[in-house]
């Protein structure tokens, strides 16, 4: 994971990035009308299409993140005690970014071993 946050939050972040980039491209294209007049309308039209494609990608990413969120495993974070969602075998807490795992082989601490000591 690149930003060291929960996987669902990273997908949402990419959705937001595509939304902002798409809107920025459209605004930049509209500036072509101000700079070049009638010729700028072609420039604006092209940039509007690219901005719309970016916004549609954003919608797809948000939809995908929502679908994954509905099937995510809900668990309580051992560090902060808050309810969080987990994708895959390992993920991070959505709130405190603690590494979580459901695989006992990847766990750093085994509660059963600590209870006997």
C-alpha positions as CSV (number, residue, x, y, z in Angstrom):
1,X,0.0,0.0,0.0
2,X,1.4,3.3,-1.1
3,X,-0.1,5.7,1.4
4,X,-0.2,3.4,4.3
5,X,-3.9,3.6,5.0
6,X,-6.8,1.2,4.8
7,X,-7.4,-0.3,1.3
8,X,-10.9,1.0,1.1
9,X,-9.7,4.5,2.0
10,X,-7.1,4.3,-0.7
11,X,-9.7,3.4,-3.3
12,X,-11.8,6.3,-2.1
13,X,-8.8,8.6,-2.3
14,X,-8.2,7.6,-6.0
15,X,-11.9,8.3,-6.7
16,X,-11.5,11.7,-5.2
17,X,-8.3,12.3,-7.3
18,X,-10.0,11.4,-10.5
19,X,-12.9,13.7,-9.6
20,X,-10.6,16.7,-8.9
21,X,-8.5,16.0,-12.0
22,X,-11.6,15.8,-14.2
23,X,-13.0,19.0,-12.9
24,X,-9.6,20.7,-13.2
25,X,-9.3,19.6,-16.9
26,X,-12.8,21.0,-17.6
27,X,-12.0,24.3,-16.0
28,X,-8.7,24.5,-17.9
29,X,-10.5,23.8,-21.1
30,X,-13.0,26.5,-20.4
31,X,-10.1,28.9,-20.0
32,X,-9.3,28.2,-23.7
33,X,-12.4,30.2,-24.7
34,X,-11.2,33.2,-22.8
35,X,-7.7,33.0,-24.2
36,X,-8.4,32.1,-27.9
37,X,-12.0,33.1,-28.5
38,X,-13.8,31.1,-31.2
39,X,-10.9,28.7,-31.7
40,X,-10.8,28.1,-28.0
41,X,-14.2,26.4,-28.2
42,X,-12.7,23.4,-29.9
43,X,-10.0,23.3,-27.2
44,X,-12.7,23.6,-24.5
45,X,-14.8,20.8,-26.2
46,X,-11.8,18.4,-26.2
47,X,-11.0,19.1,-22.6
48,X,-14.6,18.7,-21.6
49,X,-14.6,15.2,-23.1
50,X,-11.3,14.3,-21.3
51,X,-12.7,15.8,-18.0
52,X,-15.9,13.8,-18.4
53,X,-13.9,10.6,-19.0
54,X,-12.0,11.3,-15.8
55,X,-15.3,11.8,-13.9
56,X,-16.7,8.6,-15.2
57,X,-13.6,6.8,-14.1
58,X,-14.1,8.4,-10.7
59,X,-17.7,7.1,-10.5
60,X,-16.5,3.6,-11.4
61,X,-13.8,3.7,-8.7
62,X,-16.3,4.9,-6.1
63,X,-18.8,2.2,-7.1
64,X,-16.1,-0.5,-6.9
65,X,-15.0,0.8,-3.5
66,X,-18.6,0.7,-2.3
67,X,-19.1,-2.9,-3.5
68,X,-15.9,-4.0,-1.8
69,X,-17.0,-2.2,1.3
70,X,-20.2,-4.2,1.6
71,X,-18.4,-7.5,1.5
72,X,-15.5,-6.4,3.8
73,X,-14.8,-8.2,7.1
74,X,-15.9,-6.1,10.1
75,X,-13.7,-6.3,13.1
76,X,-12.6,-4.4,16.2
77,X,-9.2,-2.8,16.1
78,X,-7.0,-4.0,19.0
79,X,-5.2,-0.7,19.3
80,X,-8.0,1.9,19.2
81,X,-11.0,-0.3,19.9
82,X,-13.1,1.1,17.0
83,X,-15.0,-1.0,14.5
84,X,-13.1,-1.1,11.1
85,X,-13.4,-2.9,7.8
86,X,-10.7,-5.2,6.4
87,X,-10.1,-6.4,2.9
88,X,-7.9,-9.5,2.2
89,X,-5.7,-11.2,4.7
90,X,-3.9,-8.0,5.9
91,X,-5.1,-4.4,6.0
92,X,-4.8,-1.4,8.2
93,X,-7.2,0.1,10.6
94,X,-9.2,2.9,9.0
95,X,-8.6,5.2,12.1
96,X,-5.3,4.5,13.7
97,X,-3.6,2.7,10.7
98,X,-2.5,-0.3,12.8
99,X,-1.7,-3.4,10.7
100,X,-4.4,-6.0,11.1
101,X,-4.4,-9.6,9.9
102,X,-6.7,-12.6,10.1
103,X,-3.9,-15.0,9.3
104,X,-2.3,-16.4,12.5
105,X,0.9,-17.1,10.7
106,X,1.4,-13.4,9.9
107,X,0.4,-12.1,13.4
108,X,3.2,-10.6,15.4
109,X,1.6,-11.5,18.8
110,X,-0.3,-14.6,19.7
111,X,-2.8,-13.9,22.5
112,X,-3.0,-17.6,23.5
113,X,0.8,-17.7,24.1
114,X,0.8,-14.5,26.1
115,X,-2.1,-15.7,28.3
116,X,0.0,-18.8,29.5
117,X,3.1,-16.8,30.3
